[in-house]
Amino acid sequence: MEQPLKVRASLRIVREDKLFGPGVAQLLEGVEQFGSLRRSAARMEMSYNKAWSVVHGCEEALGFALLERRIGGAGGGGAVLTEKAKALLARYQAFSKQAHEVLDEMAEEYFADLLDGR
């Protein structure tokens, strides 16, 4: 039995410029997991400066903060997601999941018969 067709799409929320997409979402997921933008960036093999630039640019485009930063000290620094960032990330994840499901169905509808019997 042949595997169903799947679509690989990179979904970004945009106005004139991009507002939010998979890269920022992955950074925020890492912050949730590790409590640190630096560790999240390292997991993605991205420099901390690049990660900070991505997050800061996204914050400016959105008009609200994504991270609450904690200054280092004896226990070390870190970051947590703001409530708005948590809501945005959850909605983006649900949106992305549903969009990919619909795109997969469309791929089957439009291409399955054409691509059968390669």
C-alpha positions as CSV (number, residue, x, y, z in Angstrom):
1,M,0.0,0.0,0.0
2,E,1.3,3.4,-1.0
3,Q,1.9,6.1,1.6
4,P,-0.5,9.0,1.4
5,L,0.8,12.2,0.0
6,K,2.0,14.9,2.4
7,V,2.7,18.5,2.0
8,R,5.7,20.2,3.6
9,A,4.9,23.8,4.0
10,S,6.5,26.6,6.0
11,L,3.6,28.6,7.4
12,R,4.2,32.3,8.3
13,I,1.7,34.8,9.6
14,V,2.4,38.1,7.6
15,R,1.0,41.5,7.0
16,E,3.4,43.5,4.9
17,D,6.4,41.7,6.5
18,K,6.4,38.5,8.4
19,L,5.0,38.6,11.9
20,F,5.4,35.0,13.2
21,G,6.6,31.7,11.7
22,P,8.2,28.4,12.4
23,G,11.6,29.7,13.4
24,V,10.3,32.0,16.1
25,A,7.9,29.2,17.2
26,Q,10.7,26.8,17.6
27,L,12.8,29.3,19.6
28,L,9.8,29.9,21.9
29,E,9.2,26.2,22.3
30,G,12.8,25.8,23.4
31,V,12.4,28.6,25.9
32,E,9.4,26.8,27.4
33,Q,11.4,23.6,27.5
34,F,14.7,25.0,28.8
35,G,13.9,28.3,30.5
36,S,16.6,29.9,28.4
37,L,16.8,31.6,25.0
38,R,20.5,30.8,24.9
39,R,19.8,27.0,25.3
40,S,17.0,27.2,22.9
41,A,19.2,28.8,20.3
42,A,22.0,26.3,20.9
43,R,19.5,23.4,20.3
44,M,18.8,25.0,16.9
45,E,22.5,25.5,16.2
46,M,21.9,29.3,16.2
47,S,23.9,31.9,17.9
48,Y,22.4,33.6,20.9
49,N,22.8,37.0,19.1
50,K,20.9,35.7,16.1
51,A,18.1,34.3,18.3
52,W,17.9,37.5,20.3
53,S,17.7,39.5,17.0
54,V,14.9,37.2,15.7
55,V,12.9,37.5,18.9
56,H,13.4,41.2,19.2
57,G,12.4,41.7,15.5
58,C,9.3,39.6,16.1
59,E,8.4,41.6,19.2
60,E,8.7,44.8,17.3
61,A,6.5,43.6,14.5
62,L,3.9,42.2,16.8
63,G,3.9,45.2,19.2
64,F,4.3,43.1,22.4
65,A,6.9,41.2,24.4
66,L,7.4,37.5,23.8
67,L,9.9,36.9,26.6
68,E,10.3,38.0,30.2
69,R,14.0,37.9,30.9
70,R,15.6,37.1,34.2
71,I,19.0,38.6,34.9
72,G,21.7,36.1,35.9
73,G,23.1,35.7,39.3
74,A,23.8,32.8,41.7
75,G,21.0,30.8,40.2
76,G,21.7,32.0,36.6
77,G,19.5,34.0,34.3
78,G,16.9,32.8,31.9
79,A,13.7,33.6,30.2
80,V,10.0,32.6,30.3
81,L,7.3,33.3,27.8
82,T,4.8,36.1,28.4
83,E,1.2,35.2,28.6
84,K,0.6,36.7,25.1
85,A,3.5,34.6,23.7
86,K,2.0,31.5,25.2
87,A,-1.3,32.2,23.6
88,L,0.3,33.1,20.3
89,L,2.4,29.9,20.3
90,A,-0.5,27.7,21.2
91,R,-2.7,29.2,18.4
92,Y,0.1,29.0,15.9
93,Q,0.7,25.3,16.7
94,A,-3.0,24.5,16.4
95,F,-3.3,26.6,13.2
96,S,-0.2,24.9,11.7
97,K,-1.5,21.4,12.6
98,Q,-4.9,22.0,11.0
99,A,-3.4,23.8,8.0
100,H,-1.1,20.8,7.3
101,E,-4.0,18.4,7.7
102,V,-6.0,20.3,5.1
103,L,-3.0,20.6,2.8
104,D,-2.4,16.9,3.0
105,E,-6.1,16.2,2.1
106,M,-5.8,18.6,-0.9
107,A,-2.6,16.9,-2.1
108,E,-4.4,13.6,-2.1
109,E,-7.3,15.1,-4.0
110,Y,-5.3,16.9,-6.6
111,F,-2.3,14.6,-7.1
112,A,-2.9,11.1,-5.9
113,D,-4.3,9.7,-9.2
114,L,-1.6,11.5,-11.3
115,L,1.2,10.1,-9.1
116,D,-0.1,6.5,-8.8
117,G,2.0,3.9,-10.6
118,R,5.1,5.9,-10.9
